[in-house]
């Protein structure tokens, strides 16, 4: 008897990677992907406005790249994708062999309420942060 996907749990025997971000994070995401070994395994999620051009993304052959159409609220579609990914690939208990690493882009990370679900389940979580715009000091010549 087949169980619904929501009841099945993935068995992981290798390191699992997650790279996620907004279209504005694409350059940094491509840089991160270029540093991965050829055998890297995992998922890439990129949220973009439907009117934006979908660009080719170079990633190791075992990394699945998914472009997600942005909804009215920036980050909402990416957040839903991360929640689904976490439910399928990062069960709350019983994580099998291997380690897990996530890289979340700076632009996207501000609007991802489900990001907290990953914090306790993933071995290494890297979140880029947007640096505040520095105002020039008017008192300096």
Backbone as a printed PyTorch tensor [residue, N CA C, xyz], in Angstrom:
tensor([[[  0.8500,  -1.1810,   0.0000],
         [  0.0000,   0.0000,   0.0000],
         [  0.8920,   1.2380,   0.0000]],

        [[  0.5870,   2.1820,  -0.8620],
         [  1.3460,   3.4260,  -0.9320],
         [  0.8270,   4.4030,   0.1100]],

        [[  1.7530,   5.0580,   0.7720],
         [  1.3740,   6.0820,   1.7460],
         [  1.4270,   7.4350,   1.0650]],

        [[  0.5730,   8.3720,   1.4880],
         [  0.6740,   9.7150,   0.9400],
         [  2.0560,  10.2850,   1.2310]],

        [[  2.5450,  11.1690,   0.3330],
         [  3.8790,  11.7350,   0.4850],
         [  4.0580,  12.4010,   1.8400]],

        [[  3.0090,  12.9930,   2.3850],
         [  3.1260,  13.6760,   3.6720],
         [  3.4400,  12.6980,   4.8110]],

        [[  3.1460,  11.4010,   4.6180],
         [  3.4110,  10.4180,   5.6630],
         [  4.7490,   9.7240,   5.4700]],

        [[  5.3280,   9.8480,   4.2710],
         [  6.6220,   9.2220,   4.0010],
         [  7.7400,  10.1170,   4.4740]],

        [[  8.8410,   9.4980,   4.8310],
         [ 10.0060,  10.2470,   5.2650],
         [ 11.1750,   9.8900,   4.3580]],

        [[ 11.8960,  10.8910,   3.9320],
         [ 13.0690,  10.6580,   3.0910],
         [ 14.1660,  10.0160,   3.9210]],

        [[ 14.8780,   9.0950,   3.3370],
         [ 16.0400,   8.5040,   3.9790],
         [ 17.2560,   9.1460,   3.3360]],

        [[ 18.0250,   9.8200,   4.1540],
         [ 19.1850,  10.5450,   3.6690],
         [ 20.4390,   9.7910,   4.0380]],

        [[ 21.2800,   9.5390,   3.0470],
         [ 22.5450,   8.8850,   3.3420],
         [ 23.7160,   9.7700,   2.9370]],

        [[ 23.4460,  10.9430,   2.4060],
         [ 24.4890,  11.8780,   1.9910],
         [ 24.2050,  13.2350,   2.6100]],

        [[ 25.1990,  14.1100,   2.4960],
         [ 25.0010,  15.4780,   2.9520],
         [ 23.9550,  16.1430,   2.0690]],

        [[ 23.0940,  16.9220,   2.6860],
         [ 21.9970,  17.5800,   1.9870],
         [ 22.2110,  19.0850,   2.0420]],

        [[ 22.0590,  19.7360,   0.8970],
         [ 22.2540,  21.1810,   0.8180],
         [ 20.9720,  21.8710,   0.3870]],

        [[ 20.7580,  23.0640,   0.8950],
         [ 19.6450,  23.9190,   0.4990],
         [ 20.2190,  25.3080,   0.2390]],

        [[ 19.9150,  25.8440,  -0.9290],
         [ 20.2990,  27.2170,  -1.2670],
         [ 19.0130,  27.9140,  -1.6570]],

        [[ 18.6830,  29.0140,  -0.9920],
         [ 17.4200,  29.6940,  -1.2680],
         [ 17.6090,  31.2000,  -1.2310]],

        [[ 16.8670,  31.8700,  -2.0770],
         [ 16.9540,  33.3240,  -2.0830],
         [ 16.0030,  33.9470,  -3.0780]],

        [[ 16.1200,  35.2210,  -3.1610],
         [ 15.3350,  36.0640,  -4.0330],
         [ 16.1190,  36.2740,  -5.3320]],

        [[ 15.4590,  36.6890,  -6.3870],
         [ 16.1470,  36.9780,  -7.6570],
         [ 17.2940,  37.9620,  -7.4380]],

        [[ 17.1360,  38.8760,  -6.4710],
         [ 18.1820,  39.8550,  -6.1730],
         [ 19.3970,  39.2090,  -5.4980]],

        [[ 19.2520,  38.0140,  -4.9880],
         [ 20.3610,  37.2660,  -4.3750],
         [ 21.0860,  36.3830,  -5.3890]],

        [[ 20.6440,  36.3950,  -6.6360],
         [ 21.1210,  35.4280,  -7.6220],
         [ 22.6380,  35.4300,  -7.7830]],

        [[ 23.2540,  36.5910,  -7.8400],
         [ 24.7080,  36.6430,  -8.0130],
         [ 25.4190,  35.9280,  -6.8580]],

        [[ 25.0100,  36.2220,  -5.6260],
         [ 25.6230,  35.5770,  -4.4520],
         [ 25.3180,  34.0820,  -4.4370]],

        [[ 24.1140,  33.7020,  -4.8550],
         [ 23.7500,  32.2860,  -4.8950],
         [ 24.6260,  31.5410,  -5.9050]],

        [[ 24.8330,  32.1480,  -7.0730],
         [ 25.6620,  31.4960,  -8.0820],
         [ 27.1010,  31.3530,  -7.5930]],

        [[ 27.5740,  32.3400,  -6.8580],
         [ 28.9160,  32.2440,  -6.2910],
         [ 28.9860,  31.0770,  -5.3000]],

        [[ 27.9900,  30.9590,  -4.4390],
         [ 27.9590,  29.8650,  -3.4630],
         [ 27.8860,  28.5110,  -4.1720]],

        [[ 27.0820,  28.4120,  -5.2140],
         [ 26.9450,  27.1540,  -5.9520],
         [ 28.2420,  26.7760,  -6.6650]],

        [[ 28.9810,  27.7730,  -7.1240],
         [ 30.2450,  27.5080,  -7.8190],
         [ 31.2870,  26.8940,  -6.8910]],

        [[ 31.1390,  27.1100,  -5.5930],
         [ 32.0870,  26.5760,  -4.6210],
         [ 31.7920,  25.1310,  -4.2200]],

        [[ 30.6350,  24.6200,  -4.6270],
         [ 30.2390,  23.2650,  -4.2390],
         [ 30.9610,  22.2140,  -5.0710]],

        [[ 31.2370,  21.0500,  -4.4760],
         [ 31.8440,  19.9650,  -5.2580],
         [ 30.8330,  19.4040,  -6.2700]],

        [[ 31.3330,  18.7240,  -7.2810],
         [ 30.4710,  18.1720,  -8.3380],
         [ 29.3960,  17.2330,  -7.7980]],

        [[ 29.6850,  16.5090,  -6.7340],
         [ 28.7380,  15.5400,  -6.1890],
         [ 27.7460,  16.1160,  -5.1910]],

        [[ 27.7040,  17.4390,  -5.0270],
         [ 26.7830,  18.0560,  -4.0570],
         [ 25.3430,  17.6800,  -4.3920]],

        [[ 24.5390,  17.4920,  -3.3420],
         [ 23.1660,  17.0190,  -3.4960],
         [ 22.2180,  17.9320,  -2.7280]],

        [[ 21.1570,  18.3830,  -3.3780],
         [ 20.1840,  19.2070,  -2.6710],
         [ 19.2960,  20.0110,  -3.5990]],

        [[ 18.8400,  21.1450,  -3.0730],
         [ 17.8350,  21.9560,  -3.7590],
         [ 18.2110,  23.4300,  -3.7550]],

        [[ 17.8190,  24.0970,  -4.8350],
         [ 17.9820,  25.5420,  -4.9660],
         [ 16.6010,  26.1100,  -5.2450]],

        [[ 16.1650,  27.0790,  -4.4380],
         [ 14.8990,  27.7690,  -4.6630],
         [ 15.1910,  29.2400,  -4.8980]],

        [[ 14.6450,  29.7950,  -5.9860],
         [ 14.8370,  31.2040,  -6.3030],
         [ 13.4660,  31.8210,  -6.5440]],

        [[ 13.1120,  32.8100,  -5.7280],
         [ 11.8450,  33.5070,  -5.9110],
         [ 12.0630,  34.7050,  -6.8180]],

        [[ 11.1780,  34.8740,  -7.7990],
         [ 11.2990,  35.9960,  -8.7220],
         [  9.9220,  36.4760,  -9.1520]],

        [[  9.8610,  37.7300,  -9.5460],
         [  8.6480,  38.2880, -10.1220],
         [  8.3810,  37.5340, -11.4200]],

        [[  7.1290,  37.1510, -11.6930],
         [  6.8460,  36.3910, -12.9190],
         [  7.2840,  37.1130, -14.2030]],

        [[  7.3800,  38.4310, -14.1700],
         [  7.7750,  39.1900, -15.3600],
         [  9.2860,  39.1670, -15.5910]],

        [[ 10.0580,  38.7680, -14.5690],
         [ 11.5130,  38.7400, -14.6970],
         [ 11.9530,  37.5360, -15.5200]],

        [[ 13.0400,  37.7250, -16.2360],
         [ 13.5990,  36.6460, -17.0420],
         [ 14.1920,  35.5700, -16.1280]],

        [[ 13.8910,  34.3300, -16.4550],
         [ 14.4930,  33.2140, -15.7310],
         [ 15.8340,  32.9310, -16.3930]],

        [[ 16.8740,  33.0550, -15.6190],
         [ 18.2220,  32.8860, -16.1300],
         [ 18.7320,  31.4850, -15.8300]],

        [[ 19.6300,  30.9890, -16.6840],
         [ 20.2220,  29.6910, -16.3610],
         [ 21.0800,  29.7970, -15.1040]],

        [[ 21.0200,  28.7860, -14.2730],
         [ 21.7920,  28.7470, -13.0340],
         [ 22.7150,  27.5320, -13.1110]],

        [[ 24.0090,  27.7940, -12.9990],
         [ 24.9720,  26.6940, -13.0040],
         [ 25.0500,  26.1030, -11.6070]],

        [[ 24.7620,  24.8230, -11.5160],
         [ 24.7830,  24.1260, -10.2310],
         [ 25.2540,  22.6960, -10.4890]],

        [[ 25.7880,  22.0470,  -9.4610],
         [ 26.1480,  20.6300,  -9.6310],
         [ 24.9360,  19.8410, -10.1240]],

        [[ 25.1790,  18.7840, -10.8660],
         [ 24.0990,  18.0340, -11.5190],
         [ 23.0910,  17.4200, -10.5490]],

        [[ 23.4770,  17.2160,  -9.3050],
         [ 22.5550,  16.6300,  -8.3210],
         [ 21.8350,  17.6760,  -7.4810]],

        [[ 21.9780,  18.9400,  -7.8690],
         [ 21.2450,  20.0390,  -7.2230],
         [ 20.0640,  20.4010,  -8.1180]],

        [[ 18.8560,  20.3130,  -7.6030],
         [ 17.6560,  20.6700,  -8.3520],
         [ 17.4080,  22.1650,  -8.1950]],

        [[ 17.2500,  22.8770,  -9.3140],
         [ 17.0070,  24.3200,  -9.2920],
         [ 15.5410,  24.5740,  -9.6160]],

        [[ 14.8520,  25.2900,  -8.7290],
         [ 13.4380,  25.6040,  -8.9190],
         [ 13.2260,  27.1070,  -8.8110]],

        [[ 12.6580,  27.6940,  -9.8660],
         [ 12.2800,  29.1110,  -9.8380],
         [ 10.8370,  29.1760,  -9.3560]],

        [[ 10.5610,  30.0740,  -8.4230],
         [  9.2380,  30.2040,  -7.8170],
         [  8.6810,  31.5770,  -8.1540]],

        [[  7.4510,  31.6210,  -8.6480],
         [  6.8130,  32.8980,  -8.9780],
         [  6.4420,  33.6320,  -7.6960]],

        [[  6.9090,  34.8680,  -7.5970],
         [  6.6120,  35.6920,  -6.4180],
         [  5.1290,  36.0230,  -6.3810]],

        [[  4.5640,  35.9530,  -5.1990],
         [  3.1620,  36.3340,  -5.0100],
         [  3.1060,  37.8240,  -4.6810]],

        [[  1.9550,  38.2900,  -4.2570],
         [  1.7980,  39.7120,  -3.9370],
         [  2.7150,  40.1430,  -2.7990]],

        [[  3.0400,  39.2260,  -1.9060],
         [  3.9120,  39.5320,  -0.7720],
         [  5.2920,  38.9330,  -1.0400]],

        [[  6.2870,  39.7880,  -1.1290],
         [  7.6460,  39.3180,  -1.4140],
         [  8.1030,  38.3560,  -0.3160]],

        [[  8.5820,  37.1940,  -0.7070],
         [  9.0730,  36.1930,   0.2290],
         [  8.0470,  35.1410,   0.6000]],

        [[  6.7710,  35.3910,   0.3670],
         [  5.7270,  34.4510,   0.7920],
         [  5.8140,  33.1210,   0.0370]],

        [[  6.0260,  33.1660,  -1.2660],
         [  6.1150,  31.9300,  -2.0490],
         [  7.3690,  31.1440,  -1.6750]],

        [[  8.4800,  31.8390,  -1.4680],
         [  9.7190,  31.1760,  -1.0610],
         [  9.5610,  30.5700,   0.3250]],

        [[  8.9030,  31.2860,   1.2150],
         [  8.6660,  30.7740,   2.5640],
         [  7.8450,  29.4900,   2.5220]],

        [[  6.8140,  29.4530,   1.6740],
         [  5.9890,  28.2480,   1.5460],
         [  6.8200,  27.0890,   0.9860]],

        [[  7.6990,  27.3810,   0.0310],
         [  8.5660,  26.3320,  -0.5330],
         [  9.5190,  25.7870,   0.5260]],

        [[ 10.0810,  26.6740,   1.3440],
         [ 10.9920,  26.2290,   2.4090],
         [ 10.2620,  25.3930,   3.4490]],

        [[  9.0320,  25.7840,   3.7690],
         [  8.2470,  25.0060,   4.7380],
         [  7.9720,  23.6040,   4.1960]],

        [[  7.6180,  23.5050,   2.9230],
         [  7.3770,  22.2020,   2.3080],
         [  8.6370,  21.3630,   2.2360]],

        [[  9.7540,  22.0220,   1.8750],
         [ 11.0340,  21.3160,   1.8090],
         [ 11.4160,  20.7830,   3.1860]],

        [[ 11.2640,  21.6100,   4.2160],
         [ 11.6140,  21.1920,   5.5770],
         [ 10.7520,  20.0150,   6.0250]],

        [[  9.4630,  20.0580,   5.7040],
         [  8.5680,  18.9580,   6.1020],
         [  8.9680,  17.6420,   5.4340]],

        [[  9.4190,  17.7200,   4.1790],
         [  9.7640,  16.5050,   3.4600],
         [ 11.1750,  16.0070,   3.7690]],

        [[ 12.1350,  16.9260,   3.8370],
         [ 13.5380,  16.5310,   3.9330],
         [ 14.1340,  16.6390,   5.3230]],

        [[ 13.5120,  17.3690,   6.2190],
         [ 14.0700,  17.5910,   7.5510],
         [ 13.0410,  17.2310,   8.6210]],

        [[ 12.7740,  15.9510,   8.8080],
         [ 11.7890,  15.5710,   9.8250],
         [ 12.2430,  16.0540,  11.1960]],

        [[ 11.2720,  16.2800,  12.0660],
         [ 11.5870,  16.8040,  13.4010],
         [ 12.4440,  15.8370,  14.2060]],

        [[ 12.2990,  14.5460,  13.9480],
         [ 13.1180,  13.5490,  14.6420],
         [ 13.6050,  12.5340,  13.6330]],

        [[ 14.6230,  11.8130,  14.0050],
         [ 15.0660,  10.7040,  13.1900],
         [ 15.8120,  11.0790,  11.9280]],

        [[ 16.5720,  12.1580,  11.9450],
         [ 17.3630,  12.4940,  10.7660],
         [ 18.4370,  11.4320,  10.6030]],

        [[ 18.4920,  10.8790,   9.4050],
         [ 19.4180,   9.7950,   9.1350],
         [ 20.8400,  10.3120,   8.9670]],

        [[ 21.6810,   9.4750,   8.3980],
         [ 23.0910,   9.8000,   8.2020],
         [ 23.2640,  11.0610,   7.3630]],

        [[ 24.4380,  11.6690,   7.5020],
         [ 24.7570,  12.8390,   6.7110],
         [ 24.4630,  14.1170,   7.4750]],

        [[ 24.9550,  15.2010,   6.9340],
         [ 24.7120,  16.5050,   7.5440],
         [ 23.8740,  17.3410,   6.5990]],

        [[ 23.3340,  18.4170,   7.1140],
         [ 22.5210,  19.3130,   6.3070],
         [ 23.0420,  20.7380,   6.4480]],

        [[ 23.0600,  21.4420,   5.3330],
         [ 23.5340,  22.8230,   5.2990],
         [ 22.5530,  23.6490,   4.4820]],

        [[ 22.2280,  24.8280,   4.9770],
         [ 21.3590,  25.7430,   4.2220],
         [ 22.0370,  27.0970,   4.1040]],

        [[ 21.8920,  27.7070,   2.9360],
         [ 22.3780,  29.0560,   2.6520],
         [ 21.1560,  29.8470,   2.2270]],

        [[ 20.8110,  30.8840,   3.0000],
         [ 19.6280,  31.6850,   2.7140],
         [ 20.0810,  33.1000,   2.3710]],

        [[ 19.6140,  33.6180,   1.2540],
         [ 20.0180,  34.9360,   0.7810],
         [ 19.5280,  36.0770,   1.6570]],

        [[ 20.2400,  37.1770,   1.5820],
         [ 19.9600,  38.3440,   2.4220],
         [ 18.6220,  38.9920,   2.0920]],

        [[ 18.3240,  39.1400,   0.8250],
         [ 17.0900,  39.8080,   0.4400],
         [ 15.8940,  38.9800,   0.8870]],

        [[ 15.9820,  37.6830,   0.7060],
         [ 14.8610,  36.7990,   1.0270],
         [ 14.6590,  36.6100,   2.5170]],

        [[ 15.7280,  36.5960,   3.2880],
         [ 15.6310,  36.1840,   4.6830],
         [ 14.7600,  37.0860,   5.5420]],

        [[ 14.5350,  38.3160,   5.1280],
         [ 13.7290,  39.2340,   5.9300],
         [ 12.2660,  38.8130,   6.0010]],

        [[ 11.7520,  38.1300,   4.9740],
         [ 10.3310,  37.7960,   4.9520],
         [ 10.0440,  36.3180,   4.9850]],

        [[ 10.7500,  35.5690,   5.8160],
         [ 10.5780,  34.1180,   5.8530],
         [ 10.2320,  33.6420,   7.2600]],

        [[  8.9510,  33.6790,   7.6360],
         [  8.5930,  33.2400,   8.9840],
         [  8.9080,  31.7730,   9.2580]],

        [[  8.8990,  30.9070,   8.2480],
         [  9.1920,  29.4840,   8.4680],
         [ 10.6760,  29.2000,   8.6270]],

        [[ 11.5010,  30.2190,   8.4940],
         [ 12.9370,  30.0320,   8.6510],
         [ 13.2710,  29.4970,  10.0370]],

        [[ 12.4810,  29.8730,  11.0310],
         [ 12.7370,  29.4010,  12.3940],
         [ 12.5810,  27.8800,  12.5000]],

        [[ 11.7400,  27.2790,  11.6450],
         [ 11.5810,  25.8210,  11.6530],
         [ 12.8750,  25.1200,  11.2410]],

        [[ 13.6440,  25.7580,  10.3560],
         [ 14.8940,  25.1510,   9.9110],
         [ 15.9720,  25.2160,  10.9790]],

        [[ 15.9280,  26.2430,  11.8220],
         [ 16.9950,  26.4630,  12.7960],
         [ 17.2710,  25.2480,  13.6700]],

        [[ 16.2670,  24.5730,  14.1350],
         [ 16.4760,  23.4330,  15.0180],
         [ 16.7220,  22.1220,  14.2950]],

        [[ 16.4820,  22.0890,  12.9890],
         [ 16.5850,  20.8390,  12.2490],
         [ 17.8360,  20.7320,  11.3890]],

        [[ 18.3970,  21.8330,  11.0170],
         [ 19.5030,  21.8060,  10.0660],
         [ 20.8260,  21.9410,  10.8060]],

        [[ 21.8290,  21.2300,  10.3600],
         [ 23.1160,  21.2290,  11.0530],
         [ 23.8490,  22.5640,  10.9280]],

        [[ 23.8880,  23.1050,   9.7290],
         [ 24.5830,  24.3810,   9.4940],
         [ 23.6510,  25.3000,   8.7170]],

        [[ 23.2880,  26.4100,   9.3090],
         [ 22.3850,  27.3710,   8.6800],
         [ 23.1240,  28.6810,   8.4990]],

        [[ 23.2830,  29.1050,   7.2570],
         [ 23.9800,  30.3480,   6.9360],
         [ 22.9610,  31.3220,   6.3650]],

        [[ 22.7580,  32.4310,   7.0470],
         [ 21.8170,  33.4440,   6.5780],
         [ 22.5980,  34.7240,   6.3370]],

        [[ 22.5460,  35.1960,   5.1000],
         [ 23.1780,  36.4780,   4.8080],
         [ 22.2780,  37.5720,   5.3560]],

        [[ 22.8710,  38.6440,   5.7920],
         [ 22.0930,  39.7490,   6.3450],
         [ 22.3250,  40.9940,   5.5180]],

        [[ 21.2730,  41.7630,   5.3640],
         [ 21.3760,  43.0250,   4.6510],
         [ 22.0240,  44.0310,   5.5900]],

        [[ 23.0890,  44.6520,   5.1310],
         [ 23.7420,  45.6800,   5.9450],
         [ 22.9780,  46.9840,   5.8020]],

        [[ 22.8300,  47.7320,   6.8930],
         [ 22.1130,  49.0010,   6.7840],
         [ 22.8900,  49.9610,   5.8950]],

        [[ 22.1380,  50.7820,   5.1740],
         [ 22.7510,  51.8010,   4.3220],
         [ 23.4650,  52.7980,   5.2150]],

        [[ 24.7250,  53.0210,   4.9770],
         [ 25.4880,  53.9650,   5.7810],
         [ 25.3370,  55.3700,   5.2030]],

        [[ 24.9510,  56.2740,   6.0300],
         [ 24.8170,  57.6630,   5.6190],
         [ 26.1750,  58.3460,   5.7420]],

        [[ 26.5400,  59.1920,   4.7670],
         [ 27.8070,  59.9020,   4.8890],
         [ 27.7800,  60.8510,   6.0790]],

        [[ 28.8970,  60.9620,   6.7470],
         [ 29.0330,  61.8290,   7.9010],
         [ 29.2310,  63.2630,   7.3990]],

        [[ 28.2350,  64.1240,   7.6080],
         [ 28.2870,  65.4970,   7.1100],
         [ 29.3500,  66.3290,   7.8170]],

        [[ 29.7810,  65.9010,   8.9950],
         [ 30.7680,  66.6780,   9.7360],
         [ 32.1850,  66.4230,   9.2350]],

        [[ 32.3560,  65.4040,   8.4200],
         [ 33.6990,  65.0880,   7.9090],
         [ 33.9050,  65.7800,   6.5790]],

        [[ 35.0990,  66.3330,   6.3580],
         [ 35.3670,  67.0050,   5.0790],
         [ 35.4850,  66.0410,   3.9460]]])
